[in-house]
């Protein structure tokens, strides 16, 4: 199965899924489902929906060192 929803987790992980509010409803549903499934397997997962963002602009916050996305990456890097 190609979907990460069905991948076995090699270990418990901390995993965030960031998606834009301008994605399709199916993309958002799948993203939420993945976070819930992996959380159910014992990982710490978060689903973050970014307002006004789509699939192509979702990484734009990486340009801003003060953005919530960059702050989260730094936080995860120090765990």
VENLINVEN-V495033 format. One record per residue. RES is the residue in one letter. PSI is psi in whole degrees, 0 to 359 (* if undefined). D_LAST is the distance of its C-alpha to the last C-alpha in whole Angstrom. Layout:
BEGIN
RES&PSI&D_LAST, RES&PSI&D_LAST
END
This chain:
BEGIN
X&129&31, X&336&29, X&134&27, X&346&24, X&330&24, X&5&26, X&140&24, X&143&23, X&127&19, X&335&18, X&169&15, X&135&13, X&164&11, X&124&9, X&127&12, X&142&14, X&118&17, X&127&19, X&154&23, X&147&26, X&344&28, X&11&31, X&169&30, X&156&33, X&327&32, X&320&32, X&316&29, X&318&27, X&315&28, X&321&27, X&315&24, X&320&24, X&319&25, X&314&22, X&317&19, X&319&21, X&314&22, X&328&19, X&321&18, X&339&21, X&5&20, X&0&17, X&163&14, X&112&12, X&147&14, X&141&15, X&124&19, X&122&19, X&123&23, X&124&24, X&141&27, X&18&30, X&146&28, X&187&29, X&329&28, X&339&29, X&2&27, X&334&24, X&357&22, X&324&24, X&344&21, X&343&20, X&344&22, X&109&21, X&340&19, X&2&19, X&157&19, X&324&17, X&314&16, X&318&15, X&322&13, X&319&11, X&316&10, X&317&9, X&316&7, X&329&5, X&341&6, X&5&4, X&*&0
END
